[in-house]
């Protein structure tokens, strides 16, 4: 069981670190803050570079924490909230399957990280090495609720920003 948790954490976490690095630094074929920010503005996340930084930082820090098993519920909340926002913005209205641009990939990532928050990072983790017992029902619920609240707050800012940008100029 321990090797299974390690494999899941390292593979998913490393891919999330790469995904965040695409947004932040333009590595691995990414577009960096400017390019990603422009793309994010196309679906209402303004100012785009700020949202690109927030998403990239959450993916990078959350992915690194998840891969190493450090503060695993917090890492799960960071990743889960970012995946929720991606599902409701970039992947919205495209169905389930990622080959159509759907939310399959982000839903899978969110389920994996929150599931591990319930199960715990395992013996081969920094949480365990530090003597932190960060697993169980309440840690998992906490990670899931924090992810939902974090994602919902970003979506609320998007909604308010959209309302401001659609008001007639005379009404501002």
Secondary structure, 3 states (H helix, E strand, C coil): CHHHHHHHHHHHHHHHHHHHHHHHHCCCCCCHHHHHHHHHHCCCCCCHHHHHHHHHHHHHHHHHHHHHCCCHHHHHHHHHHHHHHHHHCCCCCCCCCHHHCCCHHHHHHHHHHHHHHHHCCCCCCHHHHCCCCCCCHHHHHHHHHHHHHHHHHHHHHHHHHHHHHHCCHHHC
